Amino acid sequence: MNKEEITNKVHTALDEIRPFLQSDGGDISLVDITDDLTVVVKLHGACIGCRVNQMTLKSGVEMTIKKYIPNINKVVQEGASTDA
């Protein structure tokens, strides 16, 4: 799967989870997909200050993206370390 195909599938996954985030006043956008298949996203609106946004990233966003692209390494928030 090439980078364009991966990007398209990530967008599809984000479109699937976006209504749940928007219902709580938040949103999400794709920033980058690194060479080691780490997906970097940016949270918007209410998601920025939410105490459970890391749980949302792992349990919601990462799980949904991996449903479409199982070989994704991890999902991280923009500005977070990608070493974890």
C-alpha positions in Angstrom: 0.0 0.0 0.0 1.5 3.3 -1.0 1.4 6.6 1.0 -1.5 8.0 -1.0 -3.6 4.8 -0.3 -2.7 4.9 3.4 -3.6 8.6 3.5 -7.0 8.0 1.9 -7.7 5.2 4.3 -6.7 7.3 7.3 -9.1 10.1 6.1 -11.9 7.4 5.8 -11.2 6.3 9.4 -11.2 9.9 10.6 -14.5 10.6 8.8 -16.0 7.6 10.6 -15.0 8.8 14.1 -15.5 12.6 13.4 -19.2 12.6 14.2 -18.5 11.3 17.7 -15.9 14.0 18.4 -18.1 16.7 16.9 -21.1 15.7 19.1 -18.9 16.7 22.1 -17.7 19.9 20.4 -14.4 18.6 19.1 -12.9 17.6 15.8 -9.7 16.0 14.4 -7.5 16.5 11.4 -4.6 14.6 9.9 -1.2 16.3 10.2 1.2 13.6 8.9 1.9 10.0 8.4 5.6 9.3 9.2 7.8 6.8 7.4 7.4 4.4 10.4 3.6 4.6 10.0 2.9 6.8 12.9 -0.2 8.8 12.3 0.0 12.4 13.6 -3.3 14.2 14.2 -4.4 17.5 15.5 -7.3 17.8 17.9 -9.7 20.8 17.7 -12.3 22.5 19.8 -13.4 20.8 23.0 -10.9 17.9 22.4 -8.0 20.2 23.1 -8.7 20.6 26.8 -10.5 17.4 27.4 -9.1 15.2 30.2 -9.7 12.0 28.3 -8.3 13.0 24.9 -5.5 10.5 25.2 -7.9 7.7 25.9 -10.0 8.9 22.9 -6.8 8.8 20.7 -6.0 5.2 21.7 -9.5 3.7 22.2 -11.3 5.5 19.5 -9.1 7.1 16.8 -6.2 4.5 16.8 -8.6 1.6 16.9 -10.6 3.0 14.0 -7.6 3.7 11.9 -6.1 0.3 12.6 -9.4 -1.2 11.4 -8.6 0.2 8.0 -4.8 -0.1 8.1 -3.7 -2.7 10.6 0.0 -2.1 10.0 -0.2 1.5 11.4 2.3 1.8 14.2 0.5 4.3 16.5 -1.5 7.5 16.6 -0.1 10.5 18.3 -1.3 14.1 18.9 0.6 16.9 17.1 3.4 18.1 19.4 3.6 14.9 21.4 6.7 12.8 21.3 6.6 10.0 18.8 9.1 8.0 20.7 6.6 6.5 23.2 
